[in-house]
Amino acid sequence: MEKVLVLLLVALAAVVYAAPDPRGLIINLEDGEICLNSAQCKSSCCQHDTILGISRCTFKAPENSECSPKSILHGVYYKCPCERGLTCESDKSILGSITNTNYGICLDAGRSRE
């Protein structure tokens, strides 16, 4: 059993090193590539439309668009967090955080709200 595991690890290492640019196979994924977690994406947002849908890396939410607050609980979002410098004004309830349904709107943190 140990020999099989070692052989599998060697084969995996050979495949990774044979790729012309090994970055991007598991991490550093570009927008549009399939992901399992936001940590894999260059944009830091892995998004899916439905619970059974395929998740893909995508850009963060621009100003005045729907967003989800950043969360350590969810590696995959229905709505991406805001771009740098913007805040997601949303419902801060615990239930919304757990179910990932606390959507809001990206607003400029520096602008005064009237």
Order of alpha helices (4+ residues) and beta strands (2+ residues): alpha-beta-beta-beta-beta-alpha-beta
